[in-house]
Amino acid sequence: MSVRVRPSAPEYKEVRIQSDMITLKCPNCGAESKLSFVEKDYVGPRRCWKCHEFFTIKIENNELKSCEPLSQEEFERQQEIEALKAKFKKPSSD
């Protein structure tokens, strides 16, 4: 995948982003899905496209380390926590 970056007015640069695909198998129904992340590490919820069950995945260095079932209540609690973190996150001084 390539993305155009505009560093200055008339000049465009093409930047290559390496996207490693991860195959994920739903722990409930076994449906496979392919994922790609910008970062090499990720911990968070996912929802199966087929059975709509929630689960938590942990990816380290573009490798799936764990995939655990997650209840609707736990998913909602995690979403609330993330919303609070985003609300109180200090803006970066770039």
Secondary structure by P-SEA (a helix, b strand, c coil): cbbbbbccccbbbbbbbbbbbbbbbccccbbbbbbbbcccccbbbbbbccccccbbbbbccccccbbbbbcaaaaaaaaaaaaaaaaacccccc
